[in-house]
């Protein structure tokens, strides 16, 4: 069994493997990064370290996450898919309705059968009483150009 953090984009449910989650924080302010895509919220400081933050709702839909009591900044352990042996970097995700968890067998998620195109972070799906829940793959969140912008000293191998 594994534990997943659930969140929503619109009315659709998504899940993050809790092993990839470092910390769940209230929604906080960020400093903008000039020249970054609109879905890059900016940077925040956590324990004296700058942490880039992306808005997953904006990445998926083009509309920023709504600031509500259930909107969180979730810090995840991010590794570029081509640099999985490299040390994980903290990456912040703005997520709406990030207040629930799911405990289930990871094998209960199955291939969606759909080509995600540019949304390569969308993984397999699982059906339960909420409907379909899609697993978000943290390592695949950032396109190479945005990875290079946010983590210039951590080049993919």
JONORKA-V441421 format. One record per backbone hydrogen bond with DSSP energy under -1.0 kcal/mol. NH is the residue of the N-H (numbers start at 0). CO is the residue of the C=O. E is the energy in kcal/mol with one decimal. If there is no record, write none. Layout:
# JONORKA-V441421
nh={NH | NH}
co={CO | CO}
e={E | E}
This chain:
# JONORKA-V441421
nh={1 | 3 | 4 | 5 | 6 | 7 | 8 | 11 | 13 | 14 | 15 | 17 | 19 | 21 | 22 | 24 | 30 | 35 | 39 | 40 | 41 | 42 | 43 | 45 | 48 | 50 | 52 | 53 | 54 | 55 | 58 | 59 | 60 | 61 | 70 | 71 | 72 | 73 | 74 | 75 | 76 | 77 | 82 | 85 | 88 | 90 | 91 | 92 | 93 | 94 | 97 | 98 | 101 | 103 | 107 | 108 | 109 | 118 | 119 | 121 | 122 | 124 | 125 | 127 | 130 | 132 | 133 | 134 | 135 | 136 | 139 | 140 | 146 | 147 | 148 | 149 | 150 | 153}
co={103 | 101 | 15 | 99 | 13 | 95 | 11 | 8 | 6 | 133 | 4 | 2 | 16 | 74 | 74 | 72 | 42 | 32 | 36 | 52 | 52 | 30 | 50 | 48 | 45 | 43 | 41 | 91 | 38 | 93 | 54 | 55 | 56 | 57 | 67 | 94 | 24 | 92 | 22 | 90 | 19 | 88 | 79 | 82 | 77 | 75 | 51 | 73 | 53 | 71 | 69 | 96 | 3 | 1 | 104 | 105 | 124 | 115 | 117 | 118 | 134 | 109 | 132 | 130 | 127 | 125 | 12 | 123 | 14 | 120 | 136 | 137 | 142 | 143 | 144 | 145 | 146 | 150}
e={-2.8 | -2.9 | -2.7 | -2.8 | -2.0 | -2.4 | -2.2 | -1.8 | -2.7 | -2.3 | -2.1 | -2.8 | -1.9 | -3.3 | -1.6 | -2.8 | -2.8 | -2.1 | -2.1 | -1.2 | -1.7 | -2.2 | -2.4 | -2.7 | -1.7 | -3.2 | -3.2 | -3.0 | -3.3 | -1.3 | -2.4 | -2.3 | -2.8 | -1.8 | -1.8 | -2.7 | -2.2 | -3.0 | -2.9 | -3.0 | -2.8 | -3.5 | -2.2 | -2.1 | -2.8 | -1.9 | -3.5 | -2.0 | -2.9 | -2.6 | -2.0 | -1.5 | -2.3 | -2.2 | -2.6 | -1.6 | -3.4 | -2.3 | -1.3 | -2.3 | -3.2 | -3.1 | -2.1 | -2.1 | -1.9 | -2.8 | -1.8 | -2.8 | -3.0 | -3.2 | -1.2 | -1.8 | -2.6 | -2.4 | -1.4 | -2.7 | -2.8 | -1.8}
